[in-house]
Amino acid sequence: LIAEVREKAADPQVGALLVLMSNQLPYGHRRDSWILRGWRNDRAIRFRHAIHEDASESVSAMLTERSLKAVHVEAPVEHLGYVRTRAAAKDKKARDTVLLRNCLDQNPFDFYSRLKLLELARYWQDDSLWRAEARATTDALELAGRDALSGAPWSGELISLIAEGLFAPTDPAALVFLDGWEKFLPRSAAFLHRRGVFREHQAEHDKARADFFACFETGERTGDRQLTAVRPALGLARLALEQRDPAAALAHALRALESGPRDPEALMAVASLTRHLQGAPALESWARKHAEVVPACPERDWAIGEAHFSGGDYRSALTRFRTAAGVPPGGPPGVRLAQCLLAVGQAKQAETMARSLVATQAEAGLGVLLFDLASGVDTALDLALSEDAAHTAMKTWVDALLASRDRALIRKVRLRATAVGEIFPWLAPYLLKQTA
């Protein structure tokens, strides 16, 4: 890392450095982002804002004024930041909220602090806070006038977060709102991507495609590749699937992976489409090539496991999920690992794993319910799952049970399926049909 920074800083044409910041996430996953972390000494550079201090505005101006470029430092930096559980333990949400509200008490037109409040609501998945702050920010913008965001490099992101907080994906008012702001904002990948997503949901596919392609050409030299490359390419992949063109979708997903080689969504898309179009051997061949770029990658193992799992190849999936789930097994890959164990005939190990995961993974609770049905034991579980999610998860467990061909276990569940008939009325008929 140090050698690479020195080498790039020695280039007189380089004015700023974007560093690959690697954040550890739960279950062995990581998120990598390109962050502005170095620039030429210039008295005009100023940090702004109370939290997440930002110098990108003045750095961008300096690069333009001095005809310099920003370059990427490929060696990753391990960020010892907060994952959500650690942040919650330190009451970070409340502390940051107080800090930002203090800034707004001093200046209600501090729109960067409003942006950070919206980001905080998104991070903590606090929809009520997100909606309230989106409305408050809209009110403040109307009072300040639309020119208030002129020249702010983050203004597109602010308007995007407001739209996401106020409108459902299929609400036409979202596009009216975004289109009304477009001429007041600098060209922004965050804005174009969010509008593309709204257009995608509202079946304006040609316009969505144009927005996603435009993200590649925004010229945001201090921007994040997630928005200038990865996410728009995945948007194009989804649109290709809408047109029933999986080959084009795979090409777009591979493009996304070039800029975000550990991106979970890109990996899922590439793994699924490769297996669908070219078969399991081609998927494993691609995995070996990807491992040359990213040697240790639980996200890749999770994606490949899902592709094998959806194809009914539980043994191949089992191997991948063992790695993806970590030690001790956890997260969604841990649930899949338990389902694979059941499918390959290791019911006892599957039950033990499901019970170990139920406190943190609601879908594991449906596995516990299945095993309790087989044992004739009443289940007392309160699972945070929607009705649709519960039915989907239960069917996945039942299909794993059927794949096991464990006649005794299947028969026990079938005979007692009526005990949960009010919740899963399809269960008894489905088992009867599949075992007839």
C-alpha positions as CSV (number, residue, x, y, z in Angstrom):
1,L,0.0,0.0,0.0
2,I,2.7,2.5,1.0
3,A,4.8,1.8,-2.0
4,E,1.8,2.2,-4.3
5,V,0.8,5.5,-2.7
6,R,4.3,6.8,-3.1
7,E,4.5,5.7,-6.7
8,K,1.2,7.4,-7.6
9,A,1.9,10.5,-5.6
10,A,5.2,10.9,-7.5
11,D,3.3,11.4,-10.8
12,P,3.0,15.1,-11.3
13,Q,-0.3,14.6,-13.2
14,V,-2.0,13.0,-10.1
15,G,-3.8,15.4,-7.9
16,A,-5.9,13.1,-5.7
17,L,-6.0,9.5,-4.5
18,L,-9.1,7.3,-4.2
19,V,-8.4,4.6,-1.6
20,L,-10.1,1.2,-1.6
21,M,-11.6,1.0,1.9
22,S,-12.5,-2.5,2.9
23,N,-15.2,-2.9,5.7
24,Q,-15.8,-6.2,7.4
25,L,-19.4,-7.2,7.6
26,P,-21.2,-10.0,9.5
27,Y,-20.9,-13.6,8.4
28,G,-17.5,-13.1,6.8
29,H,-18.6,-10.6,4.2
30,R,-17.0,-7.4,3.3
31,R,-17.9,-4.1,1.5
32,D,-15.3,-2.3,-0.5
33,S,-15.7,1.4,-1.5
34,W,-13.5,3.9,-3.2
35,I,-13.0,6.9,-0.9
36,L,-11.2,10.1,-1.4
37,R,-8.3,10.0,1.1
38,G,-5.4,11.9,-0.5
39,W,-4.7,15.1,-2.5
40,R,-2.1,17.7,-3.3
41,N,-1.3,20.3,-0.6
42,D,-3.4,23.3,-1.5
43,R,-4.5,26.1,0.7
44,A,-7.9,26.1,-0.9
45,I,-8.8,22.6,0.3
46,R,-11.4,22.7,3.1
47,F,-13.1,20.0,5.1
48,R,-16.8,20.6,5.7
49,H,-19.5,19.3,8.0
50,A,-19.8,17.9,11.5
51,I,-19.7,14.2,10.8
52,H,-18.2,12.3,7.8
53,E,-16.1,15.4,7.2
54,D,-15.8,15.9,3.4
55,A,-13.3,17.7,1.2
56,S,-14.5,16.4,-2.2
57,E,-16.0,19.7,-3.3
58,S,-12.8,21.7,-3.0
59,V,-10.6,18.8,-4.1
60,S,-12.7,18.5,-7.3
61,A,-12.3,22.3,-7.9
62,M,-8.6,22.0,-7.4
63,L,-8.3,19.2,-9.9
64,T,-10.1,21.2,-12.5
65,E,-8.2,24.4,-11.8
66,R,-4.8,22.6,-12.0
67,S,-5.7,20.1,-14.8
68,L,-4.8,17.2,-12.5
69,K,-6.4,13.7,-12.3
70,A,-7.6,11.5,-9.5
71,V,-6.4,7.9,-9.5
72,H,-7.2,4.7,-7.6
73,V,-5.0,3.0,-5.1
74,E,-5.7,-0.7,-5.6
75,A,-4.2,-2.0,-2.4
76,P,-7.1,-2.2,0.1
77,V,-7.2,-0.5,3.5
78,E,-8.8,-2.4,6.3
79,H,-11.4,0.0,7.9
80,L,-11.8,-0.7,11.6
81,G,-15.2,1.0,11.6
82,Y,-18.6,0.0,12.9
83,V,-20.7,-2.9,11.8
84,R,-24.3,-2.4,12.8
85,T,-24.2,-4.5,16.0
86,R,-21.1,-2.6,17.3
87,A,-22.6,0.7,16.3
88,A,-25.8,-0.1,18.2
89,A,-23.8,-1.2,21.3
90,K,-22.1,2.2,21.2
91,D,-25.4,4.1,20.6
92,K,-24.0,5.6,17.5
93,K,-27.4,6.2,15.9
94,A,-28.5,8.4,18.8
95,R,-25.2,10.2,19.1
96,D,-25.0,11.0,15.4
97,T,-28.7,12.1,15.3
98,V,-28.1,14.6,18.2
99,L,-24.9,15.9,16.5
100,L,-26.7,16.5,13.2
101,R,-29.8,18.1,14.8
102,N,-27.5,20.5,16.7
103,C,-26.1,21.5,13.3
104,L,-29.6,22.1,11.9
105,D,-30.6,24.1,15.0
106,Q,-27.8,26.5,14.2
107,N,-28.5,26.5,10.4
108,P,-31.7,24.9,9.1
109,F,-30.3,25.3,5.6
110,D,-27.3,23.0,6.3
111,F,-28.3,20.6,3.6
112,Y,-25.2,18.4,4.0
113,S,-26.3,17.7,7.6
114,R,-29.7,16.9,6.2
115,L,-28.1,14.5,3.7
116,K,-26.3,12.7,6.6
117,L,-29.6,12.4,8.5
118,L,-31.2,10.7,5.5
119,E,-28.2,8.4,5.1
120,L,-28.4,7.6,8.8
121,A,-32.1,6.7,8.5
122,R,-31.3,4.5,5.5
123,Y,-28.4,2.7,7.2
124,W,-30.5,1.9,10.3
125,Q,-33.5,1.0,8.1
126,D,-35.6,3.5,10.0
127,D,-38.4,4.2,7.6
128,S,-40.3,6.6,9.8
129,L,-37.2,8.7,10.4
130,W,-36.3,8.6,6.7
131,R,-39.8,9.8,5.7
132,A,-39.9,12.5,8.3
133,E,-36.4,13.9,7.4
134,A,-37.2,13.7,3.7
135,R,-40.3,15.9,4.3
136,A,-38.3,18.3,6.5
137,T,-35.6,18.6,3.9
138,T,-38.1,19.2,1.1
139,D,-39.7,22.0,3.2
140,A,-36.3,23.5,3.9
141,L,-35.4,23.4,0.2
142,E,-38.6,25.2,-0.8
143,L,-37.8,27.9,1.7
144,A,-34.2,28.2,0.6
145,G,-34.9,28.1,-3.1
146,R,-33.8,25.5,-5.6
147,D,-30.5,27.3,-6.2
148,A,-29.5,26.4,-2.7
149,L,-27.9,23.2,-3.9
150,S,-26.0,24.9,-6.8
151,G,-22.5,23.5,-7.1
152,A,-22.8,21.0,-4.3
153,P,-21.3,17.7,-5.6
154,W,-23.5,15.6,-3.2
155,S,-26.8,17.4,-4.2
156,G,-27.9,14.5,-6.5
157,E,-27.5,12.1,-3.7
158,L,-29.6,14.3,-1.4
159,I,-32.5,14.5,-3.9
160,S,-32.2,10.8,-4.6
161,L,-32.5,10.0,-0.8
162,I,-35.5,12.3,-0.5
163,A,-37.3,10.6,-3.4
164,E,-36.5,7.2,-2.0
165,G,-37.8,8.2,1.5
166,L,-41.1,9.8,0.2
167,F,-42.2,7.6,-2.7
168,A,-42.9,4.0,-3.4
169,P,-41.0,2.6,-6.4
170,T,-44.1,2.5,-8.5
171,D,-45.4,6.0,-7.6
172,P,-45.3,8.3,-10.7
173,A,-44.9,11.3,-8.3
174,A,-41.3,10.1,-7.7
175,L,-40.4,10.8,-11.4
176,V,-42.2,14.1,-11.3
177,F,-40.2,15.1,-8.3
178,L,-36.9,14.0,-9.7
179,D,-37.4,15.5,-13.1
180,G,-38.3,18.8,-11.5
181,W,-35.0,18.9,-9.7
182,E,-32.7,17.7,-12.6
183,K,-31.9,21.1,-14.1
184,F,-30.8,22.5,-10.7
185,L,-28.3,19.8,-10.0
186,P,-24.8,19.0,-11.3
187,R,-24.7,15.8,-13.4
188,S,-24.8,13.0,-10.8
189,A,-24.5,9.2,-10.9
190,A,-26.5,9.0,-7.6
191,F,-29.4,11.0,-9.2
192,L,-29.3,9.2,-12.5
193,H,-29.1,5.7,-10.9
194,R,-32.0,6.4,-8.5
195,R,-34.2,7.8,-11.3
196,G,-33.3,4.8,-13.5
197,V,-34.5,2.5,-10.7
198,F,-37.8,4.4,-10.4
199,R,-38.2,4.2,-14.2
200,E,-37.4,0.5,-14.2
201,H,-40.1,-0.1,-11.6
202,Q,-42.6,1.9,-13.6
203,A,-41.8,0.0,-16.8
204,E,-40.2,3.0,-18.6
205,H,-37.4,0.7,-19.7
206,D,-35.9,2.7,-22.5
207,K,-35.6,5.8,-20.2
208,A,-34.2,3.6,-17.4
209,R,-31.6,2.2,-19.7
210,A,-30.6,5.7,-20.8
211,D,-30.2,6.7,-17.1
212,F,-28.1,3.7,-16.3
213,F,-25.8,4.2,-19.3
214,A,-25.5,7.9,-18.4
215,C,-24.1,6.9,-15.0
216,F,-21.0,5.5,-16.7
217,E,-20.3,8.9,-18.3
218,T,-20.8,11.4,-15.4
219,G,-17.1,12.1,-15.1
220,E,-17.3,12.1,-11.3
221,R,-13.6,11.9,-10.7
222,T,-14.0,11.6,-6.9
223,G,-17.1,9.4,-7.2
224,D,-17.8,5.9,-5.9
225,R,-17.5,3.1,-8.5
226,Q,-20.6,1.6,-7.0
227,L,-22.7,4.3,-8.5
228,T,-20.6,5.1,-11.6
229,A,-20.1,1.5,-12.6
230,V,-21.5,-1.4,-10.5
231,R,-25.1,-0.5,-9.8
232,P,-25.9,0.9,-13.2
233,A,-24.5,-2.2,-14.9
234,L,-26.7,-4.4,-12.6
235,G,-29.7,-2.2,-13.6
236,L,-28.9,-2.9,-17.2
237,A,-28.7,-6.6,-16.4
238,R,-32.2,-6.6,-14.8
239,L,-33.6,-4.8,-17.9
240,A,-32.0,-7.4,-20.1
241,L,-33.7,-10.1,-18.1
242,E,-37.0,-8.2,-18.5
243,Q,-36.5,-8.5,-22.2
244,R,-35.7,-12.3,-21.8
245,D,-32.1,-11.8,-22.9
246,P,-30.1,-13.7,-20.3
247,A,-26.9,-13.5,-22.4
248,A,-27.0,-9.7,-22.4
249,A,-27.8,-9.8,-18.7
250,L,-24.7,-11.9,-18.0
251,A,-22.5,-9.5,-20.0
252,H,-23.8,-6.5,-18.0
253,A,-23.3,-8.4,-14.7
254,L,-19.7,-9.3,-15.7
255,R,-19.2,-5.6,-16.4
256,A,-20.4,-4.8,-12.9
257,L,-18.1,-7.4,-11.4
258,E,-15.1,-5.8,-13.1
259,S,-15.5,-2.7,-11.0
260,G,-16.9,-4.4,-7.9
261,P,-15.3,-7.9,-7.8
262,R,-16.8,-8.6,-4.3
263,D,-20.2,-7.1,-4.9
264,P,-22.8,-9.6,-3.6
265,E,-25.5,-8.8,-6.2
266,A,-23.1,-8.9,-9.1
267,L,-21.7,-12.2,-7.9
268,M,-25.2,-13.7,-7.5
269,A,-26.2,-12.5,-11.0
270,V,-23.0,-13.9,-12.7
271,A,-23.2,-17.2,-10.8
272,S,-26.9,-17.8,-11.5
273,L,-26.7,-16.7,-15.2
274,T,-23.5,-18.7,-15.9
275,R,-25.0,-21.9,-14.5
276,H,-28.3,-21.3,-16.3
277,L,-26.7,-20.5,-19.7
278,Q,-23.5,-22.7,-19.6
279,G,-24.0,-25.3,-16.9
280,A,-22.3,-26.3,-13.7
281,P,-18.8,-27.0,-15.1
282,A,-18.7,-23.5,-16.6
283,L,-19.8,-22.0,-13.3
284,E,-16.9,-23.7,-11.5
285,S,-14.5,-22.7,-14.2
286,W,-15.6,-19.1,-13.8
287,A,-15.2,-19.4,-10.0
288,R,-11.5,-20.5,-10.4
289,K,-10.8,-17.5,-12.6
290,H,-12.5,-15.1,-10.2
291,A,-10.5,-16.6,-7.3
292,E,-7.3,-15.5,-9.1
293,V,-8.6,-11.9,-8.8
294,V,-10.1,-12.3,-5.3
295,P,-8.5,-15.3,-3.5
296,A,-10.7,-15.4,-0.4
297,C,-14.3,-14.4,-1.1
298,P,-17.2,-15.7,1.0
299,E,-19.6,-13.7,-1.2
300,R,-18.5,-15.7,-4.2
301,D,-19.0,-19.0,-2.3
302,W,-22.5,-17.8,-1.3
303,A,-23.4,-16.9,-4.8
304,I,-22.2,-20.2,-6.3
305,G,-23.9,-22.1,-3.5
306,E,-27.2,-20.3,-4.4
307,A,-26.8,-21.2,-8.1
308,H,-26.2,-24.8,-7.3
309,F,-29.0,-24.8,-4.7
310,S,-31.5,-23.4,-7.2
311,G,-30.5,-26.1,-9.7
312,G,-31.1,-28.9,-7.1
313,D,-27.4,-29.8,-6.8
314,Y,-27.3,-29.8,-3.0
315,R,-24.0,-31.5,-2.6
316,S,-22.1,-28.9,-4.7
317,A,-24.0,-26.2,-2.9
318,L,-23.1,-27.7,0.5
319,T,-19.4,-27.3,-0.1
320,R,-19.8,-23.6,-1.0
321,F,-22.1,-22.8,1.9
322,R,-19.7,-24.3,4.4
323,T,-17.2,-21.6,3.4
324,A,-19.7,-18.8,3.0
325,A,-21.4,-19.4,6.4
326,G,-18.2,-19.0,8.4
327,V,-17.3,-20.5,11.7
328,P,-19.6,-20.9,13.6
329,P,-22.1,-20.9,10.7
330,G,-24.2,-17.8,10.5
331,G,-26.4,-15.5,8.4
332,P,-28.4,-16.5,5.3
333,P,-25.6,-18.9,4.1
334,G,-25.9,-20.7,7.4
335,V,-29.6,-21.3,6.8
336,R,-28.9,-22.6,3.3
337,L,-26.2,-24.8,4.8
338,A,-28.7,-26.3,7.2
339,Q,-31.2,-26.9,4.3
340,C,-28.4,-28.6,2.2
341,L,-27.6,-30.8,5.1
342,L,-31.2,-31.9,5.3
343,A,-31.4,-32.4,1.5
344,V,-28.3,-34.7,1.5
345,G,-29.7,-36.9,4.3
346,Q,-28.0,-35.3,7.4
347,A,-31.2,-34.4,9.2
348,K,-29.8,-34.4,12.7
349,Q,-27.0,-32.0,11.8
350,A,-29.5,-29.8,9.9
351,E,-31.8,-29.6,12.9
352,T,-28.9,-28.7,15.2
353,M,-27.8,-25.9,12.9
354,A,-31.4,-24.6,12.4
355,R,-31.9,-24.4,16.2
356,S,-28.5,-22.6,16.6
357,L,-29.5,-20.0,14.0
358,V,-33.1,-19.3,14.9
359,A,-32.3,-16.4,17.3
360,T,-30.8,-14.3,14.4
361,Q,-32.3,-15.8,11.2
362,A,-36.0,-16.0,11.1
363,E,-36.0,-18.5,8.2
364,A,-34.2,-21.0,10.4
365,G,-37.4,-21.0,12.5
366,L,-39.3,-22.7,9.7
367,G,-36.8,-25.4,9.8
368,V,-37.2,-25.8,13.5
369,L,-41.0,-25.9,13.0
370,L,-40.5,-28.7,10.4
371,F,-38.4,-30.8,12.8
372,D,-40.8,-30.2,15.6
373,L,-43.7,-31.4,13.4
374,A,-41.7,-34.6,12.8
375,S,-41.2,-35.1,16.5
376,G,-44.8,-34.2,17.5
377,V,-43.6,-31.2,19.6
378,D,-45.4,-27.9,19.8
379,T,-43.4,-25.0,18.5
380,A,-43.5,-21.6,20.3
381,L,-41.7,-19.2,17.9
382,D,-42.3,-15.5,17.1
383,L,-40.7,-15.0,13.7
384,A,-40.2,-11.6,12.1
385,L,-41.3,-12.7,8.6
386,S,-44.0,-11.5,6.3
387,E,-46.7,-14.0,5.2
388,D,-45.2,-14.4,1.8
389,A,-41.7,-14.8,3.1
390,A,-42.8,-17.4,5.6
391,H,-44.6,-19.5,2.9
392,T,-41.5,-19.2,0.6
393,A,-39.1,-20.2,3.4
394,M,-41.3,-23.1,4.5
395,K,-41.5,-24.5,1.0
396,T,-37.7,-24.4,0.7
397,W,-37.4,-26.4,3.8
398,V,-40.0,-28.9,2.6
399,D,-38.3,-29.3,-0.8
400,A,-35.0,-30.0,1.0
401,L,-36.8,-32.6,3.1
402,L,-38.3,-34.2,-0.1
403,A,-34.9,-34.2,-1.7
404,S,-33.5,-36.2,1.2
405,R,-35.7,-39.2,0.3
406,D,-35.9,-39.9,4.0
407,R,-39.2,-41.7,3.9
408,A,-39.6,-42.0,7.7
409,L,-39.0,-38.3,8.3
410,I,-41.2,-37.3,5.4
411,R,-44.0,-39.5,6.6
412,K,-43.9,-38.1,10.1
413,V,-44.1,-34.5,8.8
414,R,-46.9,-35.5,6.3
415,L,-49.0,-37.1,9.0
416,R,-48.8,-34.0,11.3
417,A,-48.9,-31.3,8.6
418,T,-52.6,-30.5,9.5
419,A,-51.4,-29.2,12.9
420,V,-50.1,-26.1,11.1
421,G,-52.9,-26.1,8.5
422,E,-54.2,-22.7,9.4
423,I,-50.9,-21.1,8.8
424,F,-49.7,-23.3,5.9
425,P,-52.9,-24.8,4.3
426,W,-51.0,-25.9,1.2
427,L,-48.5,-28.1,3.2
428,A,-50.5,-31.3,3.7
429,P,-51.8,-31.4,0.0
430,Y,-48.3,-30.6,-1.3
431,L,-46.6,-33.4,0.7
432,L,-49.3,-35.8,-0.3
433,K,-48.9,-34.9,-4.0
434,Q,-45.1,-35.1,-4.0
435,T,-45.0,-38.5,-2.2
436,A,-47.9,-40.1,-4.1
